Amino acid sequence: MSNPLIAGTSRRDLLTKAMPGCMVTCAALRGMPLMAQAAAPEAAATEAAHKFDREIPRALSYRQLAERQSQLFIPLLAHLDEELGRDRTVSLLEKWSTKRNET
């Protein structure tokens, strides 16, 4: 048995009648979370206090800070040195640093 509502619907009817209704519904529902946040700002403030958003209470020494900033960069340089050679690696670093300092 075929459904008479679906059987009588052409693609043109679907695109001109059903799709605009779906689009309006989706557009209206998309703004609902924003309206809920505006109505309850204190709830949004408590959600922002996630444990990853809190500051770390421990201050880092300059050595620890430098180690954390360069922990991925130094092994990359060592790998480039092995693959390309010292001269090519130094040349690439000089180009990169001058380009970085220009901006």
C-alpha positions as CSV (number, residue, x, y, z in Angstrom):
1,M,0.0,0.0,0.0
2,S,1.2,3.4,-0.9
3,N,0.7,6.5,1.3
4,P,-1.5,9.0,-0.7
5,L,0.2,12.0,0.9
6,I,3.6,10.8,-0.3
7,A,2.5,9.4,-3.6
8,G,0.9,12.6,-4.7
9,T,3.9,14.8,-3.8
10,S,6.2,15.8,-6.6
11,R,9.7,17.0,-6.2
12,R,8.5,20.5,-7.1
13,D,5.9,20.5,-4.3
14,L,8.5,19.2,-1.8
15,L,11.0,22.0,-2.7
16,T,8.4,24.8,-2.8
17,K,6.2,23.8,0.1
18,A,7.9,21.5,2.6
19,M,11.5,22.8,2.4
20,P,10.7,26.4,3.3
21,G,8.8,25.2,6.3
22,C,11.7,23.1,7.4
23,M,14.1,26.0,6.9
24,V,12.0,28.4,9.0
25,T,11.7,25.8,11.7
26,C,15.4,25.2,11.8
27,A,16.2,28.9,11.8
28,A,13.8,29.5,14.7
29,L,15.1,26.6,16.8
30,R,18.8,27.6,16.1
31,G,18.3,30.8,18.3
32,M,16.7,29.0,21.2
33,P,19.9,28.2,23.2
34,L,21.0,31.8,22.8
35,M,17.7,33.1,24.2
36,A,17.9,30.6,27.1
37,Q,21.4,32.0,27.9
38,A,20.1,35.6,27.8
39,A,17.3,34.7,30.2
40,A,19.6,33.1,32.7
41,P,23.1,34.7,32.7
42,E,24.1,33.3,36.0
43,A,23.8,29.8,34.6
44,A,26.2,30.7,31.8
45,A,28.6,32.1,34.3
46,T,28.7,28.8,36.3
47,E,29.3,26.8,33.1
48,A,32.4,29.0,32.3
49,A,34.0,27.9,35.5
50,H,35.1,24.6,34.0
51,K,38.2,23.0,35.6
52,F,40.2,23.5,32.4
53,D,39.3,27.2,32.4
54,R,40.6,27.9,35.8
55,E,44.1,29.4,36.2
56,I,46.9,27.2,37.4
57,P,47.9,28.3,40.9
58,R,51.5,27.4,40.5
59,A,53.8,29.9,38.8
60,L,56.4,28.5,36.4
61,S,60.1,29.3,36.5
62,Y,61.7,30.8,33.4
63,R,63.4,27.5,32.7
64,Q,60.2,25.5,33.0
65,L,58.4,28.0,30.7
66,A,61.1,27.8,28.1
67,E,61.1,24.0,28.2
68,R,57.3,23.8,27.7
69,Q,57.4,26.3,24.8
70,S,60.2,24.5,23.0
71,Q,59.4,20.8,23.8
72,L,58.1,20.1,20.3
73,F,60.2,22.6,18.4
74,I,63.7,21.2,19.4
75,P,62.9,17.6,18.3
76,L,61.6,19.0,15.0
77,L,64.8,20.9,14.4
78,A,66.9,17.7,15.2
79,H,64.8,15.8,12.7
80,L,65.2,18.5,10.0
81,D,69.0,18.5,10.7
82,E,69.1,14.7,10.1
83,E,67.0,14.8,7.0
84,L,68.2,18.0,5.3
85,G,71.6,18.6,6.7
86,R,72.9,21.4,9.0
87,D,73.3,24.0,6.2
88,R,69.8,23.6,4.8
89,T,68.2,23.6,8.3
90,V,70.1,26.8,9.3
91,S,69.1,28.4,6.0
92,L,65.4,27.5,6.5
93,L,65.5,28.9,10.1
94,E,67.1,32.1,9.0
95,K,64.4,32.6,6.3
96,W,61.6,31.8,8.8
97,S,62.9,34.1,11.5
98,T,63.3,37.1,9.1
99,K,59.9,36.5,7.7
100,R,58.4,36.2,11.2
101,N,60.2,39.4,12.3
102,E,58.8,41.4,9.3
103,T,55.2,41.0,10.4
